Amino acid sequence: MVVRFAIGDPASVDAGERFHITVPVLRESDAEIQIRATDRTSGQEYGLIVPAGASDLTTHLGGLKIATSYPEEIVFMRCGNQERTLIDRQALITPPLDDRCER
Amino acid sequence: MLAAGVMGQNPPHYVSIHLPGGVPSEKVYIRYILESEELGGAVTPRPGITDYVISTTRGEHAVALFKALVYAPGCAIQTVDLMPSDQANTRVDFTCEPASSATITGRFGQPERMGEHNVRLQAFYVARWAQTFLGLG
């Protein structure tokens, strides 16, 4: 059972497809950040968004690593839209993509 | 003490988690587990209180083990690991050790078009280490 709780204020996506989220720098060992997207009006879940192919920024489970700072801009995509080729070399021990997206 | 008890009025045996001034009680996250529990519980946050009271009563006695993770915005996570006794209830002072912050600046790739929707993004901290600390299955 995973312990997970909200951090930082909710953010919006601007017309240029950009967003800013400020998060606390919490204990980084064996932890990660997940970002979940929902429709403000309907409440529809869009699911997790993840860095697109930036394996140095992600944990082996697909979340964003905890860091004291992040690159100037990170390209994100909705989880599940990733190409199979983006799965890292730990694919054999990484959960299937759809499972990972639900974590 | 303005307390919010997980079980209403204070039980015979309990742990009280005391919040310092300036920490908004409605934004506090507390996940805990008692001796030999599989799932434990989480406190329902409430505004305007100074203490969260969590029952440690099992039968007529206090459980032998209580563990918790406490988080409030702007503060580092505090872990609690103690052995309650029948003789006295325990008060734990949540100490807000300021946590630094980092800004994630993101952009969606062309196919997402999230900016066309009224999208709300919320970050979550996933504490996989807490599974081991709390002994969750």
gemmi code that builds the backbone of each chain (N, CA, C; Angstrom):
import gemmi

chains = {
    "A": [
        ("MET", (0.843, -1.193, 0.000), (0.000, 0.000, 0.000), (0.879, 1.244, 0.000)),
        ("VAL", (0.646, 2.091, -0.987), (1.485, 3.269, -1.159), (0.948, 4.439, -0.346)),
        ("VAL", (1.836, 5.141, 0.333), (1.460, 6.360, 1.050), (1.702, 7.543, 0.122)),
        ("ARG", (0.631, 8.290, -0.132), (0.705, 9.371, -1.119), (-0.166, 10.525, -0.636)),
        ("PHE", (0.352, 11.738, -0.720), (-0.461, 12.879, -0.327), (-0.126, 14.093, -1.190)),
        ("ALA", (-1.112, 14.998, -1.262), (-0.978, 16.175, -2.126), (0.052, 17.141, -1.555)),
        ("ILE", (0.837, 17.717, -2.437), (1.814, 18.736, -2.045), (1.701, 19.901, -3.021)),
        ("GLY", (1.951, 21.086, -2.515), (1.911, 22.269, -3.370), (0.488, 22.631, -3.769)),
        ("ASP", (0.373, 23.805, -4.345), (-0.942, 24.271, -4.790), (-1.265, 23.720, -6.170)),
        ("PRO", (-2.541, 23.534, -6.460), (-2.922, 23.097, -7.804), (-2.491, 24.134, -8.838)),
        ("ALA", (-2.215, 23.659, -10.026), (-1.758, 24.551, -11.102), (-2.658, 24.407, -12.319)),
        ("SER", (-2.615, 25.422, -13.145), (-3.352, 25.398, -14.405), (-2.376, 25.304, -15.565)),
        ("VAL", (-2.910, 24.926, -16.702), (-2.109, 24.868, -17.928), (-2.509, 26.048, -18.799)),
        ("ASP", (-1.529, 26.830, -19.226), (-1.877, 28.015, -20.014), (-2.049, 27.656, -21.498)),
        ("ALA", (-2.389, 28.653, -22.264), (-2.673, 28.408, -23.679), (-1.439, 27.917, -24.431)),
        ("GLY", (-0.290, 28.182, -23.873), (0.937, 27.714, -24.508), (1.350, 26.343, -24.038)),
        ("GLU", (0.423, 25.657, -23.348), (0.671, 24.289, -22.864), (1.727, 24.243, -21.763)),
        ("ARG", (1.918, 25.373, -21.074), (2.934, 25.421, -20.017), (2.281, 25.520, -18.650)),
        ("PHE", (3.030, 25.084, -17.653), (2.551, 25.184, -16.270), (3.728, 25.275, -15.315)),
        ("HIS", (3.416, 25.745, -14.116), (4.423, 25.847, -13.048), (3.826, 25.253, -11.779)),
        ("ILE", (4.544, 24.363, -11.158), (4.110, 23.783, -9.889), (5.266, 23.903, -8.906)),
        ("THR", (4.990, 24.508, -7.772), (6.014, 24.606, -6.734), (5.736, 23.542, -5.679)),
        ("VAL", (6.755, 22.743, -5.421), (6.606, 21.622, -4.479), (7.669, 21.713, -3.390)),
        ("PRO", (7.364, 21.208, -2.212), (8.382, 21.166, -1.167), (9.425, 20.097, -1.490)),
        ("VAL", (10.623, 20.314, -1.023), (11.674, 19.308, -1.201), (11.645, 18.407, 0.029)),
        ("LEU", (11.010, 17.279, -0.122), (10.862, 16.330, 0.979), (11.870, 15.204, 0.826)),
        ("ARG", (11.852, 14.304, 1.778), (12.788, 13.182, 1.762), (12.787, 12.510, 0.387)),
        ("GLU", (13.969, 12.379, -0.201), (14.050, 11.939, -1.585), (14.287, 10.450, -1.756)),
        ("SER", (14.840, 9.824, -0.728), (15.167, 8.418, -0.872), (13.894, 7.582, -0.921)),
        ("ASP", (13.802, 6.741, -1.937), (12.644, 5.857, -2.101), (11.336, 6.634, -2.104)),
        ("ALA", (11.324, 7.698, -2.855), (10.123, 8.529, -2.955), (10.103, 9.178, -4.335)),
        ("GLU", (8.975, 9.709, -4.718), (8.868, 10.377, -6.005), (7.691, 11.337, -5.996)),
        ("ILE", (7.618, 12.139, -7.042), (6.487, 13.050, -7.220), (5.661, 12.546, -8.399)),
        ("GLN", (4.369, 12.527, -8.200), (3.451, 12.247, -9.298), (2.583, 13.475, -9.510)),
        ("ILE", (2.255, 13.754, -10.745), (1.366, 14.878, -11.061), (0.127, 14.331, -11.761)),
        ("ARG", (-1.007, 14.670, -11.206), (-2.266, 14.147, -11.731), (-3.068, 15.281, -12.348)),
        ("ALA", (-3.662, 15.031, -13.490), (-4.443, 16.040, -14.201), (-5.928, 15.702, -14.146)),
        ("THR", (-6.719, 16.703, -13.835), (-8.176, 16.538, -13.862), (-8.807, 17.752, -14.531)),
        ("ASP", (-10.010, 17.574, -15.025), (-10.755, 18.681, -15.619), (-11.440, 19.439, -14.486)),
        ("ARG", (-11.163, 20.741, -14.383), (-11.718, 21.536, -13.285), (-13.245, 21.591, -13.323)),
        ("THR", (-13.796, 21.532, -14.510), (-15.246, 21.681, -14.646), (-15.976, 20.366, -14.415)),
        ("SER", (-15.566, 19.367, -15.129), (-16.299, 18.088, -15.072), (-15.746, 17.133, -14.026)),
        ("GLY", (-14.536, 17.381, -13.587), (-13.904, 16.451, -12.656), (-13.310, 15.233, -13.342)),
        ("GLN", (-13.418, 15.212, -14.650), (-12.885, 14.067, -15.393), (-11.393, 13.904, -15.130)),
        ("GLU", (-10.997, 12.673, -14.913), (-9.594, 12.362, -14.657), (-8.850, 12.183, -15.977)),
        ("TYR", (-7.770, 12.918, -16.111), (-6.891, 12.699, -17.259), (-5.726, 11.791, -16.882)),
        ("GLY", (-5.618, 11.471, -15.623), (-4.568, 10.571, -15.183), (-3.260, 11.285, -14.882)),
        ("LEU", (-2.217, 10.495, -14.801), (-0.903, 11.041, -14.467), (-0.251, 11.657, -15.694)),
        ("ILE", (0.557, 12.670, -15.433), (1.419, 13.189, -16.494), (2.859, 12.910, -16.068)),
        ("VAL", (3.675, 12.594, -17.028), (5.043, 12.175, -16.722), (6.014, 12.848, -17.686)),
        ("PRO", (7.265, 13.010, -17.262), (8.260, 13.551, -18.192), (8.382, 12.651, -19.416)),
        ("ALA", (8.500, 13.275, -20.553), (8.562, 12.518, -21.799), (10.001, 12.117, -22.099)),
        ("GLY", (10.316, 10.904, -21.772), (11.611, 10.365, -22.151), (12.797, 10.894, -21.373)),
        ("ALA", (12.540, 11.675, -20.319), (13.654, 12.238, -19.535), (14.004, 11.279, -18.411)),
        ("SER", (14.674, 10.207, -18.738), (14.898, 9.154, -17.763), (15.762, 9.593, -16.586)),
        ("ASP", (16.577, 10.640, -16.790), (17.393, 11.099, -15.674), (16.554, 11.864, -14.650)),
        ("LEU", (15.335, 12.214, -15.018), (14.449, 12.933, -14.103), (13.431, 12.023, -13.444)),
        ("THR", (13.344, 10.797, -13.914), (12.286, 9.927, -13.425), (12.840, 8.749, -12.631)),
        ("THR", (12.016, 8.257, -11.740), (12.363, 7.042, -11.021), (12.060, 5.856, -11.924)),
        ("HIS", (12.479, 4.674, -11.506), (12.238, 3.511, -12.362), (10.760, 3.150, -12.410)),
        ("LEU", (9.962, 3.770, -11.522), (8.521, 3.539, -11.567), (7.796, 4.634, -12.345)),
        ("GLY", (8.538, 5.570, -12.883), (7.928, 6.539, -13.790), (7.624, 7.891, -13.186)),
        ("GLY", (7.744, 8.032, -11.853), (7.478, 9.320, -11.227), (8.654, 10.261, -11.371)),
        ("LEU", (8.425, 11.503, -10.996), (9.478, 12.513, -11.062), (10.348, 12.409, -9.805)),
        ("LYS", (11.637, 12.427, -10.001), (12.539, 12.362, -8.849), (12.395, 13.603, -7.981)),
        ("ILE", (12.645, 13.436, -6.688), (12.672, 14.573, -5.783), (14.000, 15.296, -6.001)),
        ("ALA", (13.950, 16.596, -6.167), (15.182, 17.352, -6.418), (15.062, 18.746, -5.810)),
        ("THR", (16.206, 19.340, -5.555), (16.195, 20.704, -5.018), (15.958, 21.721, -6.119)),
        ("SER", (16.181, 21.301, -7.361), (15.864, 22.167, -8.491), (15.613, 21.278, -9.699)),
        ("TYR", (14.938, 21.852, -10.683), (14.609, 21.107, -11.893), (15.064, 21.903, -13.109)),
        ("PRO", (15.184, 21.241, -14.239), (15.582, 21.959, -15.459), (14.619, 23.104, -15.760)),
        ("GLU", (15.079, 24.004, -16.580), (14.296, 25.197, -16.910), (12.912, 24.840, -17.428)),
        ("GLU", (12.855, 23.789, -18.199), (11.558, 23.346, -18.714), (11.608, 21.841, -18.955)),
        ("ILE", (10.565, 21.166, -18.528), (10.466, 19.720, -18.718), (9.261, 19.442, -19.613)),
        ("VAL", (9.467, 18.628, -20.614), (8.345, 18.261, -21.485), (7.610, 17.077, -20.857)),
        ("PHE", (6.297, 17.242, -20.712), (5.472, 16.203, -20.106), (4.516, 15.618, -21.135)),
        ("MET", (4.051, 14.439, -20.807), (2.991, 13.827, -21.601), (2.084, 13.027, -20.674)),
        ("ARG", (0.889, 12.778, -21.153), (-0.012, 11.986, -20.347), (0.488, 10.556, -20.269)),
        ("CYS", (0.408, 9.980, -19.108), (0.854, 8.606, -18.935), (-0.030, 7.709, -19.793)),
        ("GLY", (0.610, 6.818, -20.519), (-0.143, 5.964, -21.415), (0.055, 6.374, -22.861)),
        ("ASN", (0.512, 7.612, -23.049), (0.804, 8.067, -24.407), (2.262, 7.827, -24.772)),
        ("GLN", (2.994, 7.242, -23.824), (4.413, 7.044, -24.091), (4.626, 5.970, -25.154)),
        ("GLU", (5.651, 6.186, -25.923), (6.042, 5.149, -26.867), (6.740, 4.049, -26.092)),
        ("ARG", (6.603, 2.851, -26.573), (7.253, 1.735, -25.885), (8.761, 1.949, -25.795)),
        ("THR", (9.301, 2.664, -26.747), (10.742, 2.859, -26.750), (11.205, 3.763, -25.608)),
        ("LEU", (10.265, 4.433, -24.963), (10.655, 5.314, -23.876), (10.844, 4.554, -22.569)),
        ("ILE", (10.388, 3.321, -22.550), (10.571, 2.530, -21.332), (12.062, 2.273, -21.150)),
        ("ASP", (12.511, 2.459, -19.945), (13.949, 2.386, -19.730), (14.468, 0.954, -19.783)),
        ("ARG", (15.735, 0.821, -19.532), (16.373, -0.488, -19.679), (15.975, -1.459, -18.581)),
        ("GLN", (15.242, -0.963, -17.609), (14.776, -1.856, -16.550), (13.408, -2.427, -16.889)),
        ("ALA", (13.096, -2.432, -18.160), (11.755, -2.837, -18.585), (11.346, -4.192, -18.010)),
        ("LEU", (12.308, -5.062, -17.866), (11.957, -6.391, -17.387), (11.493, -6.379, -15.939)),
        ("ILE", (11.932, -5.389, -15.178), (11.486, -5.329, -13.786), (10.545, -4.155, -13.548)),
        ("THR", (10.271, -3.394, -14.598), (9.330, -2.292, -14.487), (7.929, -2.826, -14.758)),
        ("PRO", (6.944, -2.387, -13.988), (5.590, -2.865, -14.252), (5.162, -2.497, -15.657)),
        ("PRO", (4.212, -3.230, -16.216), (3.684, -2.848, -17.528), (3.228, -1.403, -17.514)),
        ("LEU", (3.298, -0.756, -18.654), (3.049, 0.680, -18.730), (1.722, 1.070, -18.111)),
        ("ASP", (0.660, 0.354, -18.436), (-0.655, 0.728, -17.918), (-0.711, 0.606, -16.408)),
        ("ASP", (-0.058, -0.419, -15.861), (-0.028, -0.571, -14.408), (0.725, 0.586, -13.777)),
        ("ARG", (1.848, 0.937, -14.370), (2.668, 2.003, -13.825), (1.878, 3.313, -13.811)),
        ("CYS", (1.071, 3.510, -14.827), (0.316, 4.752, -14.917), (-0.746, 4.847, -13.825)),
        ("GLU", (-1.136, 3.762, -13.258), (-2.159, 3.788, -12.216), (-1.573, 3.897, -10.836)),
        ("ARG", (-0.270, 3.885, -10.703), (0.332, 3.925, -9.375), (0.299, 5.318, -8.795)),
    ],
    "B": [
        ("MET", (-6.970, 23.019, 24.811), (-6.664, 22.172, 23.651), (-7.925, 22.022, 22.815)),
        ("LEU", (-7.874, 22.408, 21.583), (-8.962, 22.145, 20.647), (-8.564, 20.919, 19.863)),
        ("ALA", (-9.178, 19.801, 20.207), (-8.706, 18.545, 19.648), (-9.727, 17.924, 18.734)),
        ("ALA", (-9.223, 17.243, 17.738), (-10.068, 16.442, 16.861), (-9.710, 14.994, 17.097)),
        ("GLY", (-10.630, 14.242, 17.622), (-10.373, 12.838, 17.889), (-10.827, 11.995, 16.726)),
        ("VAL", (-10.049, 11.002, 16.436), (-10.429, 10.089, 15.374), (-11.703, 9.346, 15.771)),
        ("MET", (-11.918, 9.178, 17.056), (-13.089, 8.441, 17.509), (-14.006, 9.335, 18.359)),
        ("GLY", (-14.044, 10.627, 18.081), (-14.924, 11.498, 18.849), (-14.270, 11.922, 20.137)),
        ("GLN", (-14.936, 11.685, 21.290), (-14.343, 12.079, 22.570), (-13.060, 11.293, 22.812)),
        ("ASN", (-12.221, 11.880, 23.673), (-10.939, 11.229, 23.906), (-11.122, 9.818, 24.455)),
        ("PRO", (-10.470, 8.860, 23.857), (-10.534, 7.472, 24.332), (-9.653, 7.301, 25.568)),
        ("PRO", (-9.733, 6.141, 26.225), (-8.900, 5.926, 27.442), (-7.409, 6.071, 27.160)),
        ("HIS", (-6.987, 5.543, 26.065), (-5.566, 5.620, 25.704), (-5.443, 6.259, 24.316)),
        ("TYR", (-4.561, 7.208, 24.242), (-4.444, 7.898, 22.952), (-3.078, 8.571, 22.819)),
        ("VAL", (-2.776, 8.907, 21.593), (-1.629, 9.758, 21.282), (-2.185, 11.068, 20.749)),
        ("SER", (-1.680, 12.158, 21.269), (-2.098, 13.469, 20.807), (-0.960, 14.095, 20.008)),
        ("ILE", (-1.282, 14.477, 18.807), (-0.282, 15.161, 17.974), (-0.601, 16.641, 17.993)),
        ("HIS", (0.295, 17.388, 18.612), (0.071, 18.818, 18.831), (0.711, 19.640, 17.719)),
        ("LEU", (-0.078, 20.562, 17.191), (0.415, 21.407, 16.095), (0.879, 22.746, 16.643)),
        ("PRO", (1.981, 23.243, 16.142), (2.432, 24.568, 16.573), (1.584, 25.660, 15.923)),
        ("GLY", (1.628, 26.827, 16.498), (0.922, 27.952, 15.885), (1.429, 28.212, 14.482)),
        ("GLY", (0.536, 28.602, 13.617), (0.932, 28.894, 12.252), (0.801, 27.733, 11.301)),
        ("VAL", (0.548, 26.546, 11.848), (0.339, 25.394, 10.978), (-1.170, 25.189, 10.811)),
        ("PRO", (-1.689, 25.361, 9.609), (-3.138, 25.216, 9.399), (-3.565, 23.754, 9.540)),
        ("SER", (-4.373, 23.500, 10.552), (-4.703, 22.100, 10.879), (-5.447, 21.399, 9.747)),
        ("GLU", (-6.166, 22.165, 8.945), (-6.930, 21.523, 7.862), (-6.038, 21.065, 6.718)),
        ("LYS", (-4.775, 21.445, 6.763), (-3.866, 21.039, 5.689), (-2.831, 20.011, 6.151)),
        ("VAL", (-3.034, 19.514, 7.360), (-2.087, 18.537, 7.902), (-2.459, 17.137, 7.427)),
        ("TYR", (-1.435, 16.383, 7.083), (-1.641, 14.985, 6.678), (-1.001, 14.093, 7.741)),
        ("ILE", (-1.799, 13.173, 8.277), (-1.277, 12.226, 9.270), (-1.701, 10.821, 8.868)),
        ("ARG", (-0.720, 9.986, 8.634), (-0.951, 8.568, 8.319), (-0.325, 7.778, 9.450)),
        ("TYR", (-1.075, 6.870, 10.030), (-0.559, 6.167, 11.206), (-0.900, 4.685, 11.167)),
        ("ILE", (-0.260, 3.959, 12.043), (-0.568, 2.539, 12.175), (-0.329, 2.133, 13.620)),
        ("LEU", (-1.158, 1.239, 14.093), (-1.007, 0.706, 15.446), (-0.446, -0.708, 15.359)),
        ("GLU", (0.044, -1.168, 16.481), (0.625, -2.512, 16.578), (-0.254, -3.551, 15.875)),
        ("SER", (0.369, -4.328, 15.040), (-0.208, -5.493, 14.362), (-1.340, -5.165, 13.392)),
        ("GLU", (-1.564, -3.907, 13.116), (-2.555, -3.577, 12.093), (-1.949, -3.778, 10.709)),
        ("GLU", (-2.805, -4.059, 9.752), (-2.310, -4.221, 8.390), (-2.383, -2.920, 7.600)),
        ("LEU", (-3.453, -2.162, 7.849), (-3.685, -0.980, 7.031), (-3.475, 0.332, 7.777)),
        ("GLY", (-3.746, 0.358, 9.064), (-3.650, 1.602, 9.811), (-4.741, 2.561, 9.393)),
        ("GLY", (-4.466, 3.838, 9.550), (-5.485, 4.825, 9.216), (-4.872, 6.161, 8.876)),
        ("ALA", (-5.736, 7.085, 8.492), (-5.325, 8.459, 8.200), (-6.299, 9.393, 8.894)),
        ("VAL", (-5.780, 10.481, 9.394), (-6.606, 11.459, 10.079), (-7.353, 12.311, 9.056)),
        ("THR", (-8.609, 12.575, 9.346), (-9.379, 13.499, 8.506), (-9.059, 14.921, 8.942)),
        ("PRO", (-8.480, 15.726, 8.073), (-8.083, 17.074, 8.489), (-9.287, 17.965, 8.796)),
        ("ARG", (-9.129, 18.786, 9.820), (-10.190, 19.704, 10.219), (-9.577, 21.075, 10.512)),
        ("PRO", (-10.331, 22.122, 10.254), (-9.798, 23.470, 10.505), (-9.887, 23.850, 11.976)),
        ("GLY", (-9.010, 24.729, 12.389), (-9.118, 25.377, 13.683), (-8.840, 24.534, 14.903)),
        ("ILE", (-8.049, 23.517, 14.793), (-7.721, 22.713, 15.969), (-6.216, 22.739, 16.237)),
        ("THR", (-5.861, 22.389, 17.451), (-4.451, 22.404, 17.832), (-3.881, 21.004, 18.033)),
        ("ASP", (-4.760, 20.019, 18.196), (-4.302, 18.657, 18.473), (-5.146, 17.640, 17.705)),
        ("TYR", (-4.472, 16.658, 17.175), (-5.166, 15.491, 16.634), (-4.986, 14.347, 17.621)),
        ("VAL", (-6.109, 13.800, 18.062), (-6.083, 12.731, 19.055), (-6.392, 11.405, 18.367)),
        ("ILE", (-5.479, 10.487, 18.491), (-5.625, 9.175, 17.845), (-5.664, 8.104, 18.919)),
        ("SER", (-6.719, 7.326, 18.899), (-6.871, 6.283, 19.913), (-5.801, 5.212, 19.761)),
        ("THR", (-5.235, 4.838, 20.890), (-4.309, 3.700, 20.910), (-4.871, 2.594, 21.797)),
        ("THR", (-6.173, 2.676, 22.032), (-6.816, 1.720, 22.929), (-7.145, 0.427, 22.199)),
        ("ARG", (-6.766, -0.652, 22.807), (-7.188, -1.968, 22.301), (-7.642, -2.770, 23.520)),
        ("GLY", (-8.941, -3.064, 23.538), (-9.494, -3.675, 24.753), (-9.432, -2.651, 25.868)),
        ("GLU", (-8.790, -3.001, 26.969), (-8.664, -2.068, 28.090), (-7.273, -1.464, 28.172)),
        ("HIS", (-6.439, -1.793, 27.230), (-5.038, -1.372, 27.307), (-4.630, -0.546, 26.089)),
        ("ALA", (-3.453, 0.019, 26.235), (-2.863, 0.732, 25.100), (-2.095, -0.271, 24.245)),
        ("VAL", (-2.100, -0.045, 22.951), (-1.310, -0.905, 22.069), (0.174, -0.695, 22.378)),
        ("ALA", (0.981, -1.630, 21.938), (2.405, -1.562, 22.277), (3.213, -0.724, 21.299)),
        ("LEU", (2.608, -0.402, 20.153), (3.384, 0.312, 19.141), (2.496, 1.287, 18.370)),
        ("PHE", (3.022, 2.474, 18.159), (2.325, 3.488, 17.371), (3.347, 4.142, 16.450)),
        ("LYS", (3.029, 4.177, 15.179), (3.905, 4.847, 14.226), (3.066, 5.784, 13.367)),
        ("ALA", (3.659, 6.897, 13.025), (2.928, 7.856, 12.200), (3.882, 8.674, 11.355)),
        ("LEU", (3.312, 9.204, 10.304), (4.001, 10.149, 9.423), (3.148, 11.413, 9.451)),
        ("VAL", (3.768, 12.559, 9.726), (3.025, 13.817, 9.820), (3.635, 14.811, 8.839)),
        ("TYR", (2.748, 15.443, 8.073), (3.216, 16.451, 7.108), (2.292, 17.659, 7.142)),
        ("ALA", (2.877, 18.813, 7.048), (2.120, 20.056, 6.874), (2.840, 20.882, 5.820)),
        ("PRO", (2.087, 21.620, 5.008), (2.719, 22.431, 3.956), (3.785, 23.372, 4.518)),
        ("GLY", (4.902, 23.412, 3.853), (5.995, 24.274, 4.287), (6.941, 23.623, 5.271)),
        ("CYS", (6.571, 22.425, 5.722), (7.366, 21.741, 6.748), (7.901, 20.418, 6.200)),
        ("ALA", (8.977, 19.969, 6.815), (9.484, 18.639, 6.498), (8.568, 17.587, 7.126)),
        ("ILE", (8.657, 16.380, 6.609), (7.883, 15.271, 7.172), (8.480, 14.895, 8.525)),
        ("GLN", (7.618, 14.654, 9.480), (8.066, 14.180, 10.797), (7.529, 12.772, 10.998)),
        ("THR", (8.398, 11.880, 11.405), (7.943, 10.530, 11.706), (7.848, 10.355, 13.216)),
        ("VAL", (6.914, 9.529, 13.605), (6.681, 9.255, 15.029), (6.749, 7.744, 15.219)),
        ("ASP", (7.515, 7.327, 16.191), (7.668, 5.901, 16.468), (7.753, 5.757, 17.975)),
        ("LEU", (6.680, 5.305, 18.598), (6.705, 5.237, 20.062), (5.913, 4.047, 20.574)),
        ("MET", (6.135, 3.783, 21.838), (5.462, 2.671, 22.506), (4.539, 3.236, 23.579)),
        ("PRO", (3.256, 3.356, 23.281), (2.322, 3.899, 24.269), (2.271, 3.016, 25.509)),
        ("SER", (1.849, 3.627, 26.615), (1.729, 2.848, 27.848), (0.340, 3.046, 28.443)),
        ("ASP", (-0.015, 2.150, 29.339), (-1.303, 2.268, 30.032), (-1.274, 3.412, 31.041)),
        ("GLN", (-0.078, 3.812, 31.453), (0.040, 4.772, 32.546), (-0.195, 6.217, 32.111)),
        ("ALA", (0.196, 6.534, 30.939), (0.076, 7.937, 30.523), (-0.132, 8.020, 29.017)),
        ("ASN", (-0.915, 8.995, 28.642), (-1.077, 9.249, 27.217), (0.066, 10.133, 26.734)),
        ("THR", (0.361, 10.005, 25.478), (1.541, 10.679, 24.943), (1.150, 11.861, 24.073)),
        ("ARG", (1.821, 12.962, 24.302), (1.666, 14.102, 23.410), (2.922, 14.216, 22.549)),
        ("VAL", (2.709, 14.289, 21.265), (3.804, 14.467, 20.315), (3.712, 15.871, 19.750)),
        ("ASP", (4.760, 16.627, 19.886), (4.781, 17.974, 19.320), (5.276, 17.900, 17.880)),
        ("PHE", (4.411, 18.309, 16.973), (4.858, 18.411, 15.588), (5.717, 19.661, 15.474)),
        ("THR", (6.958, 19.459, 15.096), (7.877, 20.583, 14.941), (8.015, 20.886, 13.464)),
        ("CYS", (7.653, 22.073, 13.111), (7.722, 22.431, 11.690), (9.143, 22.835, 11.327)),
        ("GLU", (9.875, 21.858, 10.816), (11.196, 22.161, 10.269), (10.981, 22.645, 8.841)),
        ("PRO", (11.296, 23.897, 8.567), (10.981, 24.436, 7.242), (11.581, 23.604, 6.107)),
        ("ALA", (10.767, 23.355, 5.123), (11.233, 22.627, 3.940), (11.438, 23.627, 2.810)),
        ("SER", (12.525, 23.447, 2.090), (12.731, 24.313, 0.921), (11.762, 23.870, -0.176)),
        ("SER", (11.725, 24.629, -1.234), (10.800, 24.266, -2.313), (11.503, 24.356, -3.659)),
        ("ALA", (10.913, 23.705, -4.613), (11.450, 23.715, -5.977), (10.281, 23.868, -6.943)),
        ("THR", (10.532, 24.581, -8.009), (9.474, 24.803, -8.996), (9.696, 23.925, -10.223)),
        ("ILE", (8.641, 23.241, -10.578), (8.652, 22.419, -11.790), (7.981, 23.236, -12.891)),
        ("THR", (8.741, 23.530, -13.915), (8.182, 24.229, -15.066), (8.025, 23.212, -16.187)),
        ("GLY", (6.790, 23.020, -16.589), (6.526, 21.973, -17.566), (5.841, 22.499, -18.805)),
        ("ARG", (5.939, 21.702, -19.828), (5.251, 22.009, -21.081), (4.787, 20.697, -21.682)),
        ("PHE", (3.584, 20.728, -22.204), (3.075, 19.523, -22.849), (3.497, 19.489, -24.306)),
        ("GLY", (3.704, 18.285, -24.787), (3.986, 18.124, -26.202), (2.732, 18.411, -27.007)),
        ("GLN", (2.886, 18.603, -28.277), (1.787, 19.015, -29.152), (0.541, 18.125, -29.042)),
        ("PRO", (0.671, 16.811, -28.976), (-0.534, 15.974, -29.029), (-1.459, 16.124, -27.820)),
        ("GLU", (-0.958, 16.645, -26.717), (-1.766, 16.663, -25.500), (-2.856, 17.738, -25.516)),
        ("ARG", (-2.511, 18.936, -25.939), (-3.451, 20.052, -26.001), (-4.206, 20.246, -24.687)),
        ("MET", (-3.483, 20.137, -23.601), (-4.104, 20.299, -22.289), (-4.534, 21.741, -22.046)),
        ("GLY", (-3.842, 22.672, -22.698), (-4.182, 24.077, -22.510), (-5.557, 24.430, -23.058)),
        ("GLU", (-6.097, 23.567, -23.907), (-7.429, 23.830, -24.463), (-8.521, 23.428, -23.476)),
        ("HIS", (-8.150, 22.685, -22.475), (-9.113, 22.247, -21.465), (-8.857, 23.014, -20.178)),
        ("ASN", (-9.839, 23.005, -19.321), (-9.691, 23.658, -18.022), (-9.084, 22.648, -17.057)),
        ("VAL", (-7.797, 22.436, -17.225), (-7.126, 21.350, -16.511), (-6.529, 21.822, -15.184)),
        ("ARG", (-6.688, 20.996, -14.204), (-6.098, 21.236, -12.881), (-5.011, 20.196, -12.668)),
        ("LEU", (-3.826, 20.674, -12.359), (-2.718, 19.761, -12.081), (-2.423, 19.771, -10.585)),
        ("GLN", (-2.295, 18.615, -10.011), (-1.977, 18.515, -8.587), (-0.813, 17.553, -8.413)),
        ("ALA", (0.193, 18.011, -7.686), (1.343, 17.152, -7.407), (1.090, 16.339, -6.143)),
        ("PHE", (1.616, 15.132, -6.149), (1.520, 14.241, -4.990), (2.918, 13.738, -4.637)),
        ("TYR", (3.155, 13.645, -3.351), (4.396, 13.031, -2.876), (4.099, 11.558, -2.620)),
        ("VAL", (4.867, 10.712, -3.234), (4.683, 9.270, -3.071), (5.815, 8.756, -2.193)),
        ("ALA", (5.472, 8.425, -0.965), (6.470, 8.035, 0.037), (6.573, 6.511, 0.077)),
        ("ARG", (7.315, 5.971, -0.866), (7.445, 4.511, -0.872), (8.189, 4.026, 0.367)),
        ("TRP", (9.073, 4.860, 0.900), (9.808, 4.494, 2.107), (8.859, 4.285, 3.290)),
        ("ALA", (7.707, 4.957, 3.237), (6.784, 4.866, 4.369), (6.149, 3.486, 4.481)),
        ("GLN", (6.106, 2.753, 3.376), (5.569, 1.397, 3.459), (6.394, 0.566, 4.428)),
        ("THR", (7.702, 0.719, 4.332), (8.589, -0.024, 5.231), (8.505, 0.532, 6.639)),
        ("PHE", (8.537, 1.856, 6.749), (8.499, 2.473, 8.079), (7.233, 2.090, 8.840)),
        ("LEU", (6.103, 2.158, 8.150), (4.836, 1.860, 8.816), (4.540, 0.358, 8.830)),
        ("GLY", (5.281, -0.391, 8.040), (5.042, -1.832, 8.001), (3.783, -2.197, 7.243)),
        ("LEU", (3.473, -1.404, 6.219), (2.274, -1.684, 5.434), (2.558, -2.797, 4.435)),
        ("GLY", (1.559, -3.606, 4.219), (1.727, -4.720, 3.297), (1.709, -4.286, 1.849)),
    ],
}
model = gemmi.Model(1)
for chain_id, residues in chains.items():
    chain = gemmi.Chain(chain_id)
    for i, (resn, *xyz) in enumerate(residues, 1):
        res = gemmi.Residue()
        res.name, res.seqid = resn, gemmi.SeqId(i, " ")
        for name, pos in zip(("N", "CA", "C"), xyz):
            atom = gemmi.Atom()
            atom.name, atom.element = name, gemmi.Element(name[0])
            atom.pos, atom.b_iso = gemmi.Position(*pos), 0.0
            res.add_atom(atom)
        chain.add_residue(res)
    model.add_chain(chain)
structure = gemmi.Structure()
structure.add_model(model)
structure.setup_entities()
